[in-house]
């Protein structure tokens, strides 16, 4: 199951949880209940004839990959990040590790290789329930993404003060426009939400975080899908399933 499969499955679950199914019968003018007329479904539209996880290729990404002006390095980065893995030939260790993490293959050997990117290995250890290893692996990595992972690890270990200490500097950087790239903005915004929960801060922090996520998605990098995914998670937490579903679908 690749990254698109995982996202499609998650969105499918969201859809099922939000849809209100119609009743099997309707009242007529006499108060009697009649079975609804059968609707003919084309064979191609029947669920058993479709691959529920098949996601069409984003035409913008495809054009960038096909563009001769796009470097081979950038083409590979786009292919990995946007789930176009079939086009990759002889993926590198870093590419294999990123694909394994996206498809939740946490035991893949690439994610245990010391030569793989440390941030990917740190994410994998956290998802495997090994927060101590996460902190140890990322202790010298000074990025918003690493700080968020360390804070999540500390929180899992019950070390709330350490988690707050990790997130507070990045909240200041985010609110003072000290961050310019989409990954840092998104990680710091998610950190702001976590910090608000740990410190019991007001709802204004949630609004600010959503504004920064919108900035990352709309102004900084329109192709950085984790920004929309982060929005969806926050909206679910705030009991706003309709907008959460729209944000999740935007990921596709």
WOLIN-V644459 format. One record per pair of residues at least 12 apart in sequence whose ideal C-beta (glycine too) atoms are under 7 Angstrom apart, sorted by the first residue. I is the first residue (numbers start at 0). GAP is how many residues later the second one is. Records with the same first field share a line. If there is no record, write none. Layout:
I: GAP, GAP
//
This chain:
0: 102
1: 81, 83, 100, 101
2: 80, 99, 100
3: 49, 51, 79
4: 48
5: 97, 98
6: 244, 245
7: 44, 45, 47
8: 44
9: 238
10: 237, 238
11: 40
13: 230, 231, 234
14: 230
17: 223, 224, 227
54: 197
56: 27
57: 24
60: 17, 21, 23
63: 14
64: 13, 14, 19
75: 12, 19
79: 15, 18, 19
84: 14
92: 17, 20, 22, 23
93: 22, 23
95: 14
96: 13, 14, 19, 20, 23
97: 22
100: 19, 22, 23
105: 18, 21, 22
110: 13
117: 19, 20, 23
118: 22, 26, 27
120: 16
121: 12, 15, 16, 24, 27
122: 26
124: 12
125: 23, 26, 27
130: 22, 25, 26
133: 15, 16, 19
134: 15, 18, 19
137: 12
142: 41
143: 26, 35, 40, 43, 44, 47
144: 38, 42
146: 19, 20, 23, 44
147: 39, 42, 43
149: 16
150: 12, 15, 16, 40, 43
153: 12
159: 38
162: 35
163: 31, 34, 35
166: 24, 27, 28
167: 27
169: 18, 21
170: 17, 20, 21, 24
172: 15
173: 14, 15, 18, 38
174: 33
180: 39
181: 34, 38, 39, 42, 45
184: 27, 30, 31, 35
185: 27, 30, 40, 41, 44
188: 20, 23, 24, 41
189: 40
191: 13, 16, 17
192: 13, 16, 41
205: 28, 32
208: 25
209: 21, 24
212: 14, 17, 18
224: 26
227: 19, 22, 23
228: 19, 22
230: 16
231: 12, 15, 16
234: 12
//
